[in-house]
Each structure stands twice: as C-alpha cells, then as structure tokens.
Amino acid sequence: MDGRKEEWMEKRKAKLMLKSVVQQYGGRIRTIGMNGFGMVRDDGRRRLLIF
C-alpha cells in the first residue's frame, strides 16, 4: 500500500473515531484547519480534539 493511501486511511479512522466521541458527548463538530477538530457541546462549552 502506498503512503498516500495509508495516510488517507489514518485520517478516515480518526474521523470515524471523532464521530463516535462526539455522539457520546452529544455535541456538534466544527472543523478547524487541516489537522484539528473542534467540538461544540450543547451546553456551549468548547472542546478541541487534535489528531
């Protein structure tokens, strides 16, 4: 498997993981930049998850 495909799989895995985390917290996702994801919880507090 070439490097780009591998990197894509990693990113995909991270996104899926992020989705399940967000579902647990009941928040909404906002994308920040290329490598970080911000999560805004329903109570308004902000949480930053970086991969």
N, C-alpha and C positions, 0 to 999 in steps of 0.2 A: 504494500500500500504506500502510495507516495505521501510526502509530508503534508501537502495541502489538504488532501482528503482526511488525513489523521487529525489535523488541526480543526477541520470543519466538524468532525465527529465530536471532538472535545467541546467545542463551542455549543453544539447541539445538546450534548449531555448536560452542560452547565445550564442551558436554558430550560431544559425539562426539569432539572433539579430545582431551579429557581421557581418555576411554576408551582411545583408541589409545595415548596416552602411558603409561597405567597398564599396558596389555598389554605394552608394550615392557619395562617395569621388572618385570613380574610381581608387581605389588602389589595391594592391595585398596583400594577407595575408601571414604572416610568423608566425609560431608557436614558442613561446619562453617558454620553460619549461612546467609545467603542468597547471598553472593557469593563464598565461598571454598570450595575443596575440599581436604580433607586426604588424603594418600595414605600408607598404612602399608605399607611394604615388608616382604617376608617375613623379612628379617633384623632386623626390629623397629625400624629407624630411621624417623623420621617426616619427611615432606616436605610442604610446604604450597604449593599452587598457587592463585593468586588471579587471577580474571578481572575 
